[in-house]
Amino acid sequence: MNHDLLNCVLEPANLASAWKQVKSNKGAPGIDGVTIEAYPDFAKQHWPSVRQALLDGTYQPSPVRRHVIEKPDGGERLLGIPTVTDRVIQQAIVQVLTPVFDPGFSPNSFGYRPGRSAHDGVRQVKQLINRGLHYAVDVDLSKFFDTVNHDVLMSRVSRKIRDKRLLKLIGRYLRS
């Protein structure tokens, strides 16, 4: 239960790895209009003040840009697109927190986990069907953060994370 995880999040090697991941994912610009291609120049100018605000606990994530995607079945999916800066920070947080939380996850969970994929989940379901089981549960968490009680979630996160600045930042991301 590290009390100084924010400094781990902001380590240059962790941020470089986070940027590499965000860049490889591509994606549209957030509300500030900064594209993946323009981000390196933007970061050179703005990162020192962003980093200081993160360290001071005063950083405010930008609102997400809302975008509607049409689903094949005729429905719609509402996306929230963070700024590239916020995606880099979020990815840097994920990289530090994954080793803390992932060991406690079910071995039957495959979404957004290191070394696991949807294809692994399908293979496991096929194996279980071959062993005579008849049910599989597929859970779509797309609206989870829109509906979860943030106080309960943060209470659970704070059981493993003691860094108050990082907890405050995560709470701000939940609300943004």
C-alpha positions in Angstrom: 0.0 0.0 0.0 2.3 2.7 -1.3 1.7 6.2 -0.1 3.6 7.8 -3.0 2.2 6.2 -6.1 1.6 9.6 -7.9 5.4 10.0 -8.2 5.5 6.5 -9.8 2.8 7.6 -12.2 4.8 10.7 -13.1 8.2 8.9 -13.6 9.5 9.7 -17.1 9.8 6.1 -18.1 6.2 5.4 -17.1 4.9 8.5 -18.9 6.9 7.6 -22.0 5.4 4.1 -22.0 1.9 5.7 -21.5 2.4 8.0 -24.4 3.6 5.1 -26.6 0.4 3.2 -25.8 -1.9 6.2 -26.3 -0.2 7.0 -29.6 -0.6 3.4 -30.8 -4.3 3.5 -30.0 -4.6 6.6 -32.2 -8.0 8.1 -31.5 -9.8 11.4 -32.0 -8.9 14.6 -30.3 -10.7 15.6 -27.1 -12.5 18.8 -26.3 -9.3 20.9 -26.7 -8.8 19.8 -30.3 -5.3 18.6 -29.8 -4.6 15.6 -32.1 -2.2 12.7 -31.5 0.1 14.2 -34.1 0.1 17.6 -32.5 0.5 16.3 -29.0 4.3 16.2 -28.7 4.6 19.9 -29.5 1.6 20.6 -27.2 3.3 18.6 -24.4 6.6 20.4 -24.7 4.8 23.7 -24.0 2.2 22.6 -21.5 3.5 19.5 -19.7 5.6 21.3 -17.0 2.6 23.1 -15.7 0.4 20.0 -16.0 2.9 18.0 -14.0 3.2 20.6 -11.3 -0.6 20.8 -11.0 -0.7 17.0 -10.7 2.0 17.1 -7.9 0.2 20.0 -6.2 -3.2 18.1 -6.3 -4.8 21.0 -8.3 -5.0 19.3 -11.7 -8.5 19.3 -13.2 -9.1 16.8 -16.0 -10.8 18.4 -19.0 -14.4 17.5 -19.7 -14.7 14.7 -22.2 -15.9 15.4 -25.8 -19.2 13.5 -26.4 -19.6 11.5 -29.6 -22.4 9.3 -30.7 -21.6 6.1 -32.6 -24.4 4.3 -34.5 -24.7 0.6 -33.5 -25.4 -2.1 -36.2 -28.7 -3.0 -34.4 -29.9 0.6 -34.8 -29.1 1.8 -31.4 -26.5 4.4 -30.4 -23.4 4.3 -28.2 -22.4 7.5 -26.5 -18.6 7.9 -26.2 -16.7 10.3 -24.0 -13.4 11.2 -25.6 -10.8 12.6 -23.2 -8.1 14.9 -24.3 -4.8 13.3 -25.3 -3.2 14.8 -22.1 -5.8 13.1 -20.0 -5.5 9.8 -21.9 -1.7 9.8 -21.3 -2.2 10.5 -17.5 -5.0 7.8 -17.3 -2.7 5.3 -19.1 0.2 6.2 -16.7 -2.2 5.6 -13.8 -3.3 2.2 -15.2 0.3 1.1 -15.7 1.0 1.7 -12.0 -2.2 0.4 -10.6 -2.6 -2.8 -12.7 0.1 -4.7 -10.8 -1.7 -3.7 -7.5 -5.2 -4.8 -8.6 -4.9 -7.4 -11.3 -3.8 -10.3 -9.0 -7.2 -10.0 -7.2 -9.3 -10.3 -10.4 -11.0 -13.6 -11.3 -9.0 -15.9 -13.6 -12.3 -16.0 -15.6 -12.1 -12.3 -16.5 -10.5 -11.4 -19.8 -11.4 -7.8 -20.6 -8.7 -5.1 -20.5 -6.3 -7.3 -18.7 -2.6 -7.8 -19.4 -1.8 -11.0 -21.3 -5.5 -11.7 -21.9 -7.8 -11.1 -24.8 -11.4 -11.7 -25.9 -10.0 -14.6 -28.0 -8.7 -16.2 -24.7 -12.2 -15.9 -23.2 -13.8 -17.6 -26.3 -11.3 -20.4 -26.0 -12.1 -20.9 -22.4 -15.8 -20.9 -23.0 -15.3 -23.6 -25.8 -13.3 -25.7 -23.3 -16.0 -25.4 -20.7 -18.7 -26.3 -23.1 -16.7 -29.4 -24.1 -16.6 -30.3 -20.4 -20.4 -30.2 -20.2 -21.1 -26.8 -18.9 -23.9 -24.9 -20.6 -23.8 -21.2 -19.5 -21.4 -18.3 -20.2 -21.9 -14.8 -18.9 -20.9 -11.8 -21.0 -20.9 -8.5 -19.1 -20.6 -5.2 -21.0 -19.3 -2.6 -18.6 -19.7 0.3 -21.1 -22.0 2.2 -18.8 -20.4 1.1 -15.5 -18.7 4.4 -14.7 -21.9 6.3 -15.6 -23.9 4.4 -13.0 -21.5 3.2 -10.3 -21.6 4.9 -6.9 -18.3 6.8 -6.9 -18.1 6.9 -3.1 -18.4 3.2 -2.9 -15.9 2.6 -5.7 -13.4 5.1 -4.2 -13.8 3.5 -0.8 -12.8 0.1 -2.3 -9.9 1.6 -4.3 -8.6 3.3 -1.1 -8.3 -0.1 0.6 -5.3 -0.8 -1.6 -4.1 2.7 -2.5 -3.1 5.1 0.2 -1.7 8.0 -1.9 -4.2 10.8 -1.2 -3.2 12.8 -4.2 -3.7 9.9 -6.6 -7.0 9.0 -5.0 -8.2 12.6 -5.4 -7.1 12.6 -9.1 -8.9 9.3 -9.8 -12.0 10.8 -8.2 -11.7 13.8 -10.5 -11.4 11.5 -13.5 -14.6 9.6 -12.4 -16.5 12.9 -12.3 -15.1 14.3 -15.5 
